[in-house]
């Protein structure tokens, strides 16, 4: 969840610092316009329109599995939501 360019060596090697997402979710996640809450529920930036969400096939009810080790990185990612 911490981008490669912003990661320390340890963060880059940390298997918990990553989420396997389909390309449409990954692009929005990398651009900090979607993220996930601590319970795994998708969080969508207010900067996105309904069309921005529907066009790439984003499910506003999407949820990922989150473990405790992921929480700090998810929090850091949420702070960068645009």
N, C-alpha and C positions, 0 to 999 in steps of 0.2 A: 504494500500500500504506500510505502515511501518510495517515490520514484527512484529509478536507478541513478539518475544524475544527482539526486539529493541524499542518497544513501551512503552510509559509512560502509566499510568493507564487511563489518559484522552484519549489518542490515541486509546487504546484498546476498549474503550466504544464509540468512535466516529463513527457513522454510515457512515460517508463519507470516513473513512479510510478502504476502502475495495472495491473490484470489484468482482462481481460474474462472474467467468470464468469457462469454461468447463475444465475437468481435464488435457487435453493436453496443453491448454494455461496456466492454473494455475501453472503447474510444471515448465514451462519455465519462467513464470513471477517470481515465487518464487526463481528461480535460477538466476535471473537477466540477462537473455539472451534475453528476450523480455520485452518491456515496452510500454507505450503509450504517444503520444505527447499531448499537451494541447488541441488540437482539436479532440483527441480520436483516431487518426491514429496509427496503430501498428508501433513500432520501433524495428527492429531486430538487435541484436548484430552482428558485423562483424566477431565474432568468430564462428558463426554458418555457416555451409555449406548449400547449397541448399538441400541436402539430409536430413540434420538435421531439416529443416523446413518442407519439403514435407512429410517425414515419419510419423510424428505425426498428419499430416493433418492441418497444420497451413496455414491460408489464409493470404498472404502478403498484401492483401487489407482490412484486418479486421479493424473494427473501433468500438469503444465503445462510449457510451454517457458520456460526462464529464460535470460536473457542476462546478461552480466557487469555491465551497468549497473543491473540490478534487485537485485543482491545486497545492497547496504547497506539498501535499503528492506525487503527480505524479512527480513533479520536483525532490524531494528527491529520488524517485525510479530511475529516469533516470540517476541521478548522480552515481548510483551503477551499471549501465549497464556494463557487462563484455565484 
